[in-house]
Structures are given as structure tokens and as C-alpha cells.
Amino acid sequence: MSGTRAPQANLSVEPQQVVEFLQQHPDFFTEHEVLLDQLVIPHPSTGNVVSLLERLVQRQRARQQQLEQQLETLVHAARGSERMVGGLHVLAVELLGCHSLEQVIQVCNRIIKNEFKAHSVVFRLIGQGQAQEGLNFISPEDRALKQLSHLFTKRQPVCGRLRPKQQEFLFGTQGAVIKSAVLIPLFSQYELGVLALGSDDEGRFYPGMGTLFINQLGALVSSALARHVTPVPLSSVESTGH
């Protein structure tokens, strides 16, 4: 019909359609390379318009930097693990040469402070014995053992900040400078006590940190202690108020 305009087709294209098309035709720009020079994209930082090729180069550089940072993190973690393994090896060798409880405590104090970066190393063993630097004994009837009940129940280390009573009980006068700590349960057939490592750095020991090497440290020290102390039956410990 003359004088009548034919309806125009809806030529609008949704962005998602373009995305889906390019995903289905990844070689599209291979046949239309001229578009690579014509497309422009805002720079994510400056907002300046750059070509698609320049943007791709920037994106690739950013990915490379991210990968380098991840690699650096992995290398740092690997070196830390290597140091921990080396420290445990040194401790194991020296503990094999100990012939008394006093020697075990001295070796642990010296090596753990050096190899595991602990400001303070203290033992609180269940039973009777002579106290020395870094070692005190707790009577099985002492109600203070209730503060350690969670360690004896779960037999897993606890890391982070301690409650004031716990800190005073474990570290005594040194507790004022302790900002973070890890409590390691010591046990063989029965509970032996607890090994507490304290640091004046609040970020040294924190909740959620890996405890693989800490568990190994606890097992190693427990084995050495078991040769020189008489374990207290679990029932005696539970009577303190679990």
C-alpha cells in the first residue's frame, strides 16, 4: 500500500545476548580483527578509555601479579613449614639424650623458645614433684585443673588470648607481658598436664591457626615426659570438676 510505512523490526540487542553470542563464537574476532582496534573500554583505575588490546594486556599483567603474590605466599609458607620440621627434628634428637625430667624441661625451654618463637615456655604437670624454672606441679585434687578441662576432653591445642585467671595460673608473674598463647595438652596413657607457649606478640598465636606442627610438638614432648613422670589416672583428674 502506497503511503503506508512498513513496521520496523526491533533491532535492539540485550547485553546478555551479546555475551552469549561471543561465548558461542570465541573465534568471532579472528574473522573481524578490525573491531579489536575500534572497541574501547574504560580503564578500571583511571577511567581513561583504552583499546581492547591494551585492556587485555593490562588484565594479563594483573593476573600475573596476582599469581606472583600467590607463589610468594606459598613459598613463604613452605619455608615456615621447613623451619618447623627442622625445629621438631632438633628437639627430637635432643630429647632422646635426656636422662631426667629436669633435662627434658631445660631442652624444651631452650629449643622451643628458639625454634618456635615463644617468649615463654611453661609446663604444668599433674602430680607431685620439685618445681624448677618453667615447671610447676598441680595436685590432682587442685580445683584449678577445671580451667584445663576442655584441653583434657578434646586433646587439641587452643590458640589465642587467655582469660586473666588462666593466664595468671599458667604464666604467673610473666602473664602480664603475654599477649597471645597456645595451650598444648600433654598425655600418654593418662593426662600428664599442659605445655603453655606464650608470646608478647598478639599475632603470634591466634584462633584458627594451623595446629599440625603444634600437635606433633605435643606428642613429642608427651613421649619424652612419660619416661620420667608417673601419669595420673583420668578418674583422679575428672574428680576436680569436669
C-alpha positions, 0 to 999 in steps of 0.5 A, spaced: 500 500 500 502 506 497 503 511 503 503 506 508 510 505 512 512 498 513 513 496 521 520 496 523 523 490 526 526 491 533 533 491 532 535 492 539 540 487 542 540 485 550 547 485 553 546 478 555 545 476 548 551 479 546 555 475 551 552 469 549 553 470 542 561 471 543 561 465 548 558 461 542 563 464 537 570 465 541 573 465 534 568 471 532 574 476 532 579 472 528 574 473 522 573 481 524 580 483 527 578 490 525 573 491 531 579 489 536 582 496 534 575 500 534 572 497 541 574 501 547 573 500 554 574 504 560 580 503 564 578 500 571 583 505 575 583 511 571 577 511 567 581 513 561 578 509 555 583 504 552 583 499 546 581 492 547 588 490 546 591 494 551 585 492 556 587 485 555 594 486 556 593 490 562 588 484 565 594 479 563 599 483 567 594 483 573 593 476 573 600 475 573 601 479 579 596 476 582 599 469 581 606 472 583 603 474 590 600 467 590 607 463 589 610 468 594 605 466 599 606 459 598 613 459 598 613 463 604 609 458 607 613 452 605 619 455 608 615 456 615 613 449 614 621 447 613 623 451 619 618 447 623 620 440 621 627 442 622 625 445 629 621 438 631 627 434 628 632 438 633 628 437 639 627 430 637 634 428 637 635 432 643 630 429 647 632 422 646 639 424 650 635 426 656 636 422 662 631 426 667 625 430 667 629 436 669 633 435 662 627 434 658 624 441 661 631 445 660 631 442 652 624 444 651 625 451 654 631 452 650 629 449 643 622 451 643 623 458 645 628 458 639 625 454 634 618 456 635 618 463 637 615 463 644 617 468 649 615 463 654 615 456 655 611 453 661 609 446 663 604 444 668 604 437 670 599 433 674 602 430 680 607 431 685 614 433 684 620 439 685 618 445 681 624 448 677 624 454 672 618 453 667 615 447 671 610 447 676 606 441 679 598 441 680 595 436 685 590 432 682 585 434 687 587 442 685 580 445 683 584 449 678 585 443 673 577 445 671 580 451 667 584 445 663 578 441 662 576 442 655 584 441 653 583 434 657 576 432 653 578 434 646 586 433 646 587 439 641 591 445 642 587 452 643 590 458 640 589 465 642 588 470 648 587 467 655 582 469 660 586 473 666 585 467 671 588 462 666 593 466 664 595 468 671 595 460 673 599 458 667 604 464 666 604 467 673 608 473 674 610 473 666 602 473 664 602 480 664 607 481 658 603 475 654 599 477 649 597 471 645 598 463 647 597 456 645 595 451 650 598 444 648 595 438 652 600 433 654 598 425 655 600 418 654 596 413 657 593 418 662 593 426 662 600 428 664 598 436 664 599 442 659 605 445 655 603 453 655 607 457 649 606 464 650 608 470 646 608 478 647 606 478 640 598 478 639 599 475 632 603 470 634 598 465 636 591 466 634 584 462 633 584 458 627 591 457 626 594 451 623 595 446 629 599 440 625 606 442 627 603 444 634 600 437 635 606 433 633 610 438 638 605 435 643 606 428 642 613 429 642 614 432 648 608 427 651 613 421 649 619 424 652 615 426 659 612 419 660 619 416 661 620 420 667 613 422 670 608 417 673 601 419 669 595 420 673 589 416 672 583 420 668 578 418 674 583 422 679 583 428 674 575 428 672 574 428 680 576 436 680 570 438 676 569 436 669 
